[in-house]
Amino acid sequence: MNARTKVMYLNPVGTSAYDDVFADMARKFKCPDTEVHIASLNPNSVAPEMNNLEYRAYESLIVADTVRAARQAALGGFDAMAIGCFYDPALLDAREISGDTAIVGPCQASITAALNVANNFSIIIGRTKWEDQMKQTVHEYGYGQKLASFEAVGLRVEEFHKNLKETRKQLELAAARAVEESKAESIILGCTLEVGFYAELQEFLRARFSANVPVIDCSIAALKAAESAAWQKRIGWTNSRVWGMEPPPEDELERFEIFRGDYEFGNLIKVPAD
């Protein structure tokens, strides 16, 4: 990239507990000319101890702040913003208000990445609870026929990085089951906190099946999708603003006093361009 790309990676909860994990990911996988800002939501408006969106009720409570974050990303000159949860919460709502800033979600980005290198995919999730909502999202995106299976490993979001050895074991069992029983040609890690496991899991599957089975890390996929959207912006492919993508009128937003002042993030980590 000749010009600097500016990307926000939004940790869509009120705690900054995972920000360092995402910052490490960004340092390792971003393009050299990309500047990444890891941001978490304002703990004054989102419950500061809420560290997951496993329940629809939890997700509903971060929609307004996610929309405000997208608006702020646009005002801040970001090329793209990734919403760091595999549910892709408030994705369409945020896109509507984000100006020329592209908004991407890990689920949609991961499926796109997987289908670039395979005919189908299985998604490894933490708990069976997640399957219903994620399946609905996959079908809404139009990829229902490409979904081989969901495989649950019995872990909550905050547990993926507590016992790394056990997490690796459960991911290996789930991935092998998906390939053997559901004939999955690729694996998607269906939680942004499954970050950091894809490479070892891919090598495990290569040894197990004597062939490559791509493993898509959804956090990395979202970051790379955001960078790709920045490329598109440079050649004029920005957010549509007609029909379903028509944004609210600015005079109406002002009259309703919906966006009063800048949105204040709870935490910010800047990963500079190289």
PEWORA-V29550 format. One record per pair of residues at least 24 apart in sequence whose C-alpha atoms are under 10 Angstrom apart, sorted by the first residue. I is the first residue (numbers start at 1). J is the second residue. D is the distance in Angstrom with one decimal. If there is no record, write none. Layout:
I,J,D  I,J,D
This chain:
1,31,8.0  1,32,8.0  1,33,6.1  1,34,8.3  1,227,9.9  1,230,10.0  1,231,8.3  2,33,7.4  3,33,7.0  3,34,8.8  3,234,9.6  4,31,9.8  4,32,8.9  4,33,5.1  4,34,5.7  4,35,7.0  4,79,9.7  4,230,9.7  4,272,9.9  4,273,7.3  4,274,9.8  5,31,8.8  5,32,9.4  5,33,6.2  5,34,4.5  5,35,6.0  5,36,8.3  5,77,10.0  5,78,7.9  5,79,6.6  5,80,8.7  5,226,9.5  5,227,7.2  5,228,9.9  5,229,10.0  5,230,6.6  5,231,8.5  5,273,8.3  6,33,8.8  6,34,5.9  6,35,4.9  6,36,6.1  6,37,7.9  6,73,9.8  6,76,9.5  6,77,7.6  6,78,5.0  6,79,5.4  6,80,7.0  6,81,8.9  6,101,10.0  6,226,9.3  6,227,8.4  6,230,8.1  6,272,9.3  6,273,8.8  7,34,7.1  7,35,6.2  7,36,4.8  7,37,6.3  7,38,8.7  7,73,8.7  7,77,9.2  7,78,5.6  7,79,5.9  7,80,5.1  7,81,5.7  7,82,7.7  7,101,9.2  7,102,9.5  7,103,9.9  7,223,8.1  7,226,6.8  7,227,7.2  7,229,9.8  7,230,8.3  7,271,9.8  8,35,8.4  8,36,5.6  8,37,4.7  8,38,6.0  8,39,7.0  8,69,9.6  8,70,9.2  8,73,7.2  8,76,9.9  8,78,6.8  8,79,8.3  8,80,6.4  8,81,4.6  8,82,6.3  8,83,8.6  8,84,10.0  8,101,9.9  8,103,9.5  8,223,8.8  8,226,8.5  8,268,9.7  8,269,9.9  8,270,9.2  9,36,6.9  9,37,6.0  9,38,4.9  9,39,6.3  9,40,8.7  9,80,8.6  9,81,5.8  9,82,4.9  9,83,6.3  9,84,6.5  9,104,9.6  9,219,9.3  9,222,8.5  9,223,7.3  9,226,8.8  9,268,9.9  9,269,9.8  10,37,8.2  10,38,6.0  10,39,5.0  10,40,5.9  10,41,7.8  10,66,8.3  10,69,8.1  10,70,9.2  10,73,9.9  10,81,6.9  10,82,5.9  10,83,5.0  10,84,5.5  10,85,8.8  10,265,9.6  10,268,9.5  11,38,7.1  11,39,5.8  11,40,4.6  11,41,7.0  11,51,9.9  11,66,9.5  11,82,8.8  11,83,6.7  11,84,5.1  11,85,7.5  11,192,9.5  11,266,10.0  11,267,9.5  11,268,10.0  12,39,8.2  12,40,5.9  12,41,5.9  12,42,9.5  12,46,9.3  12,51,9.1  12,52,8.7  12,53,8.5  12,59,9.0  12,62,6.9  12,63,8.9  12,65,8.4  12,66,6.8  12,69,9.4  12,82,9.8  12,83,6.7  12,84,6.3  12,85,7.0  12,88,10.0  12,89,8.4  12,90,10.0  13,39,9.6  13,40,6.1  13,41,5.6  13,42,8.2  13,43,8.1  13,46,6.9  13,47,7.9  13,48,7.6  13,49,8.6  13,50,6.5  13,51,6.1  13,52,6.9  13,53,7.8  13,58,9.4  13,59,9.1  13,61,9.4  13,62,7.0  13,65,9.3  13,66,9.2  13,84,9.3  13,85,9.4  13,266,9.3  14,40,6.2  14,41,4.9  14,42,5.7  14,43,4.6  14,44,8.0  14,45,7.9  14,46,5.0  14,47,5.6  14,48,4.4  14,49,6.8  14,50,6.3  14,51,7.2  14,52,9.4  14,62,8.6  14,65,9.7  14,265,9.1  14,266,6.9  14,267,9.1  15,40,6.7  15,41,7.3  15,42,8.3  15,43,6.7  15,46,8.6  15,47,8.0  15,48,5.1  15,49,6.1  15,50,6.8  15,51,6.2  15,52,9.3  15,266,7.6  15,267,8.4  16,40,5.8  16,41,8.2  16,42,9.6  16,43,9.1  16,48,8.6  16,49,9.6  16,51,8.7  16,266,7.2  16,267,6.2  16,268,8.7  16,269,9.9  17,49,9.5  17,51,7.8  17,158,9.6  17,267,9.8  18,51,8.6  18,158,9.1  18,192,9.8  18,193,8.1  19,267,8.0  19,268,8.2  19,269,7.4  20,268,10.0  20,269,7.9  21,161,9.8  21,192,9.9  21,193,8.3  21,195,8.1  21,196,9.0  22,84,8.8  22,192,8.7  22,193,8.7  22,195,8.1  22,196,9.8  22,219,7.8  22,220,9.2  22,223,9.9  22,269,9.5  23,268,9.9  23,269,7.0  23,270,8.0  23,271,6.8  24,196,9.6  24,271,8.9  25,195,7.6  25,196,7.7  25,219,8.0  25,220,7.2  25,223,9.1  26,219,9.1  26,220,7.8  26,223,7.5  26,224,9.7  26,270,9.9  26,271,7.2  26,272,9.8  27,270,10.0  27,271,6.5  27,272,8.5  27,273,9.1  27,274,9.3  28,220,9.6  29,220,7.0  29,221,9.8  29,223,8.2  29,224,8.2  30,220,8.6  30,223,7.3  30,224,7.3  30,227,8.1  30,271,9.3  30,273,8.7  30,274,9.6  31,223,9.7  31,224,8.5  31,227,7.9  31,273,8.1  31,274,8.5  32,272,9.0  32,273,5.8  32,274,5.0  33,272,8.5  33,273,4.9  33,274,6.0  34,227,7.6  34,230,9.7  34,271,8.6  34,272,7.3  34,273,5.0  34,274,7.7  35,78,9.5  35,227,10.0  35,270,7.4  35,271,5.8  35,272,4.7  35,273,4.5  35,274,8.2  36,78,9.4  36,80,9.8  36,81,9.5  36,223,8.9  36,227,9.9  36,269,8.2  36,270,6.0  36,271,5.0  36,272,6.5  36,273,7.7  37,78,9.4  37,81,9.3  37,267,9.9  37,268,6.5  37,269,5.6  37,270,4.5  37,271,6.1  37,272,8.2  38,81,9.9  38,82,9.7  38,84,9.7  38,265,10.0  38,267,7.9  38,268,5.6  38,269,5.0  38,270,6.4  38,271,7.7  39,69,9.1  39,83,10.0  39,84,9.8  39,264,9.9  39,265,6.4  39,266,7.2  39,267,5.5  39,268,4.6  39,269,6.6  39,270,8.7  40,66,9.7  40,69,9.3  40,84,9.6  40,264,9.7  40,265,6.0  40,266,5.4  40,267,5.4  40,268,6.9  40,269,9.3  41,65,6.8  41,66,7.6  41,68,9.7  41,69,7.8  41,263,9.2  41,264,7.9  41,265,5.1  41,266,5.1  41,267,7.3  41,268,9.5  42,66,10.0  42,69,9.5  42,263,8.2  42,264,6.2  42,265,4.7  42,266,4.1  42,267,7.7  43,264,9.6  43,265,8.2  43,266,5.8  43,267,9.2  44,264,9.5  44,265,9.6  44,266,8.2  45,264,9.9  45,266,9.6  46,266,9.4  48,266,9.1  51,157,8.1  51,158,7.4  52,85,8.9  52,156,8.5  52,157,6.3  52,158,7.5  52,193,10.0  53,85,7.9  53,86,9.5  53,87,8.2  53,89,8.9  53,130,9.8  53,157,8.6  54,85,9.7  54,86,10.0  54,87,8.7  54,126,9.4  54,127,8.9  54,129,7.8  54,130,6.7  54,133,9.7  54,156,8.1  54,157,7.8  55,129,8.3  55,130,8.1  55,133,9.4  56,87,9.6  56,89,9.6  56,130,9.6  56,133,8.3  59,85,9.9  59,87,8.7  59,88,9.9  59,89,6.8  59,90,8.6  60,89,8.5  60,90,8.7  62,89,8.2  62,90,8.3  63,89,7.1  63,90,5.5  63,91,9.1  63,93,8.2  63,94,8.6  64,90,8.4  64,93,9.1  64,94,9.1  65,90,9.5  65,94,9.7  65,263,8.3  65,264,9.7  65,265,9.3  66,90,6.7  66,91,8.6  66,93,8.6  66,94,6.7  67,91,8.6  67,92,9.4  67,93,6.4  67,94,4.7  67,95,8.3  67,96,8.8  67,97,7.1  67,98,8.2  68,94,7.9  68,97,8.5  68,98,9.1  68,258,9.2  68,259,7.4  68,262,8.7  68,263,6.3  68,264,9.3  68,265,9.9  69,94,8.1  69,97,9.9  69,98,8.9  69,262,9.2  69,263,6.5  69,264,8.4  69,265,7.8  70,94,5.6  70,95,7.5  70,96,9.2  70,97,6.9  70,98,5.3  70,99,8.8  70,101,7.9  70,102,9.1  70,103,7.6  70,263,9.5  71,95,9.1  71,96,9.3  71,97,5.9  71,98,5.1  71,99,7.5  71,101,8.7  71,259,8.6  71,262,9.0  71,263,8.3  72,97,9.7  72,98,8.1  72,99,10.0  72,101,9.9  72,259,9.5  72,261,9.6  72,262,6.6  72,263,6.1  72,264,8.8  72,265,9.5  73,98,7.3  73,99,9.2  73,100,9.8  73,101,7.1  73,102,9.6  73,103,9.7  73,263,9.3  74,98,5.5  74,99,5.9  74,100,6.8  74,101,5.4  74,102,8.8  75,99,8.4  75,100,9.7  75,101,9.0  75,262,8.8  76,101,9.6  76,262,9.7  77,101,7.7  78,102,8.5  78,230,9.0  79,103,9.0  79,226,7.9  79,227,8.1  79,228,9.9  79,229,7.6  79,230,5.3  79,231,8.9  79,232,9.8  79,233,7.5  79,234,9.5  79,238,9.6  80,104,7.5  80,223,9.3  80,225,8.9  80,226,5.3  80,227,7.3  80,228,9.1  80,229,6.7  80,230,6.3  80,233,9.3  81,105,8.7  81,222,9.1  81,223,8.6  81,225,9.6  81,226,6.4  81,227,9.3  81,229,9.5  81,230,9.8  82,106,7.5  82,109,9.6  82,219,9.0  82,221,9.7  82,222,6.0  82,223,6.5  82,224,9.4  82,225,8.2  82,226,6.2  82,227,9.7  83,107,9.9  83,192,9.9  83,219,9.4  83,222,7.9  83,223,9.5  83,226,9.9  84,191,8.9  84,192,6.3  84,193,9.2  84,218,8.8  84,219,6.8  84,222,7.6  84,223,9.2  85,190,8.9  85,191,6.7  85,192,5.8  85,193,8.6  85,218,8.8  85,219,8.3  85,222,9.5  86,110,9.1  86,125,9.6  86,130,9.9  86,134,8.0  86,137,9.8  86,189,9.1  86,190,6.0  86,191,5.4  86,192,6.3  86,193,9.5  86,218,7.3  86,219,8.5  86,222,9.4  87,130,8.8  87,133,7.6  87,134,6.3  87,135,9.9  87,136,10.0  87,137,7.5  87,138,9.8  87,190,8.7  87,191,8.4  87,192,9.7  88,134,9.2  88,137,8.4  92,244,9.8  92,245,8.7  93,245,9.5  93,247,9.7  95,239,7.8  95,240,9.5  95,241,9.9  95,245,7.7  95,246,9.8  95,247,8.8  96,239,8.6  96,240,9.1  96,241,8.0  96,244,8.4  96,245,5.6  96,246,6.7  96,247,5.2  96,248,7.9  97,241,9.8  97,245,8.9  97,246,8.7  97,247,5.7  97,248,7.3  97,249,9.9  98,239,8.4  98,247,8.5  99,238,8.8  99,239,7.2  99,240,9.4  99,241,8.6  99,247,8.2  100,230,10.0  100,233,8.0  100,237,9.4  100,238,5.8  100,239,5.8  100,240,8.8  100,241,9.5  101,226,9.6  101,229,8.8  101,230,8.5  101,233,8.6  101,238,7.7  101,239,7.4  102,225,9.6  102,226,7.2  102,227,9.7  102,228,9.8  102,229,6.3  102,230,7.6  102,232,9.5  102,233,8.4  102,237,9.8  102,238,7.1  102,239,6.6  103,222,9.7  103,225,9.3  103,226,7.4  103,229,8.5  103,239,9.0  104,221,9.8  104,222,6.5  104,223,8.6  104,224,9.8  104,225,6.8  104,226,6.2  104,227,10.0  104,229,8.4  105,218,8.9  105,219,9.1  105,221,8.9  105,222,6.0  105,223,9.2  105,225,8.4  105,226,8.9  106,189,9.9  106,190,8.4  106,191,8.5  106,192,7.6  106,217,8.9  106,218,5.1  106,219,6.2  106,220,8.3  106,221,6.4  106,222,4.7  106,223,8.3  106,224,9.9  106,225,8.5  106,226,10.0  107,134,8.5  107,137,8.3  107,138,7.8  107,141,9.5  107,188,8.9  107,189,9.4  107,190,7.4  107,191,8.8  107,192,9.5  107,218,6.8  107,219,9.3  107,221,8.7  107,222,8.0  108,137,8.8  108,138,7.9  108,141,7.4  108,143,9.6  108,218,9.1  108,221,9.1  108,222,8.3  108,225,9.2  109,216,9.7  109,218,7.3  109,219,9.1  109,220,9.2  109,221,5.6  109,222,5.5  109,223,8.8  109,224,8.3  109,225,6.0  109,226,8.9  110,187,9.6  110,188,6.7  110,189,8.5  110,190,8.7  110,215,9.8  110,216,6.4  110,217,7.3  110,218,5.3  110,219,8.5  110,220,8.6  110,221,5.4  110,222,7.1  110,224,9.8  110,225,8.8  111,138,8.5  111,141,9.4  111,143,8.1  111,146,9.2  111,147,9.3  111,186,9.8  111,187,9.7  111,188,7.6  111,216,8.6  111,218,8.9  111,221,9.0  112,143,9.6  112,221,8.8  112,225,9.1  113,186,9.9  113,188,9.3  113,214,9.7  113,215,9.9  113,216,7.3  113,217,9.7  113,218,9.2  113,221,6.9  113,222,9.6  113,224,9.5  113,225,8.8  114,185,8.9  114,186,6.3  114,187,7.6  114,188,7.3  114,214,7.5  114,215,8.0  114,216,6.6  114,217,9.9  114,221,9.4  115,143,9.7  115,146,8.4  115,185,9.5  115,186,8.3  117,185,8.7  117,186,7.9  117,213,9.3  117,214,7.5  118,146,9.6  118,184,8.8  118,185,5.7  118,186,6.0  118,187,9.5  118,213,8.6  118,214,8.0  119,146,6.9  119,147,9.4  119,148,9.8  119,184,8.5  119,185,6.5  119,186,8.0  120,144,9.8  120,145,8.2  120,146,4.6  120,147,5.9  120,148,6.3  120,149,9.5  120,183,8.7  120,184,6.1  120,185,5.7  120,186,6.4  120,187,8.7  121,145,9.9  121,146,6.4  121,147,5.4  121,148,5.5  121,149,7.4  121,150,9.2  121,178,8.8  121,179,9.2  121,182,9.4  121,183,8.8  121,184,5.3  121,185,5.9  121,186,4.7  121,187,5.4  121,188,6.7  121,214,9.5  121,215,9.4  121,216,9.6  122,146,8.7  122,147,6.0  122,148,5.1  122,149,4.8  122,150,5.7  122,151,7.3  122,174,9.6  122,175,8.1  122,177,9.9  122,178,6.3  122,179,8.2  122,182,8.0  122,183,8.8  122,184,5.7  122,185,7.9  122,186,6.5  122,187,5.1  122,188,6.1  122,189,8.6  122,190,9.2  122,215,9.7  123,147,8.0  123,148,8.2  123,149,6.5  123,150,4.9  123,151,6.2  123,152,8.6  123,174,9.3  123,175,8.7  123,178,8.5  123,184,9.4  123,186,8.8  123,187,5.9  123,188,4.7  123,189,5.9  123,190,5.6  123,191,9.3  123,215,9.8  123,216,9.4  124,149,8.5  124,150,5.9  124,151,4.7  124,152,5.9  124,153,7.3  124,170,9.8  124,171,7.4  124,174,6.8  124,175,7.2  124,178,8.7  124,187,7.2  124,188,6.2  124,189,5.1  124,190,5.3  124,191,8.0  124,194,9.2  125,150,6.9  125,151,6.0  125,152,4.8  125,153,6.4  125,154,8.2  125,155,8.2  125,156,9.2  125,157,9.5  125,171,9.2  125,174,9.2  125,188,8.9  125,189,6.9  125,190,5.1  125,191,6.5  125,194,9.0  126,150,10.0  126,151,8.2  126,152,5.3  126,153,5.2  126,154,5.4  126,155,4.6  126,156,5.6  126,157,6.8  126,158,10.0  126,159,9.0  126,160,8.3  126,170,9.9  126,171,9.6  126,189,9.4  126,190,7.8  126,191,7.4  126,193,9.8  126,194,9.0  127,151,8.5  127,152,5.1  127,153,6.3  127,154,5.0  127,155,6.0  127,156,6.7  127,157,9.0  128,152,5.6  128,153,8.3  128,154,7.6  128,155,9.6  129,154,9.8  130,190,9.4  130,191,9.9  131,190,9.9  134,190,8.8  146,184,9.4  147,182,9.6  147,184,8.4  148,178,7.7  148,179,9.0  148,181,9.5  148,182,5.8  148,183,7.0  148,184,5.7  148,185,8.6  148,186,9.3  148,187,9.6  149,177,9.8  149,178,6.7  149,179,9.6  149,181,9.3  149,182,6.4  149,183,9.0  149,184,7.6  149,187,9.7  150,174,9.1  150,175,9.9  150,178,8.0  150,182,9.4  150,187,9.8  150,188,9.5  150,190,9.1  151,175,7.7  151,177,8.1  151,178,7.0  151,182,10.0  151,187,9.9  151,189,9.8  151,190,9.5  152,190,9.7  156,191,9.8  156,193,9.7  157,191,7.4  157,192,8.6  157,193,6.4  157,194,8.4  158,193,7.6  158,194,9.9  159,193,8.9  159,194,9.7  160,191,9.3  160,192,10.0  160,193,6.5  160,194,6.3  160,195,8.9  160,197,9.8  161,193,7.6  161,194,8.0  161,195,9.1  161,196,9.4  161,197,9.9  164,197,9.0  167,194,8.9  167,197,8.8  168,194,9.8  168,197,7.1  168,198,9.6  168,200,8.4  168,201,7.5  169,201,9.4  171,197,8.5  171,198,9.4  171,201,7.3  172,197,10.0  172,200,9.3  172,201,6.3  172,202,9.2  172,204,7.3  172,205,7.8  172,208,10.0  175,201,8.1  175,202,9.3  175,204,9.4  175,205,7.7  175,213,9.6  175,215,9.0  176,201,9.7  176,204,9.0  176,205,6.9  176,208,8.0  176,209,8.9  179,205,8.9  179,209,8.9  179,213,8.5  180,209,9.2  184,213,8.6  185,212,9.0  185,213,6.1  185,214,7.6  185,215,9.5  186,212,9.0  186,213,5.4  186,214,5.1  186,215,6.0  186,216,7.7  187,213,7.3  187,214,6.3  187,215,4.7  187,216,6.1  187,217,8.8  188,214,8.5  188,215,5.8  188,216,4.7  188,217,6.4  188,218,6.9  188,221,9.8  189,215,7.3  189,216,6.1  189,217,5.4  189,218,6.0  189,219,8.8  190,216,8.9  190,217,7.9  190,218,6.5  190,219,9.2  191,217,8.5  191,218,6.8  191,219,7.9  192,217,7.7  192,218,5.9  192,219,5.0  192,220,8.6  192,221,9.8  192,222,9.2  193,217,9.5  193,218,9.0  193,219,7.8  194,218,8.0  194,219,8.1  195,219,6.2  195,220,7.7  196,220,9.3
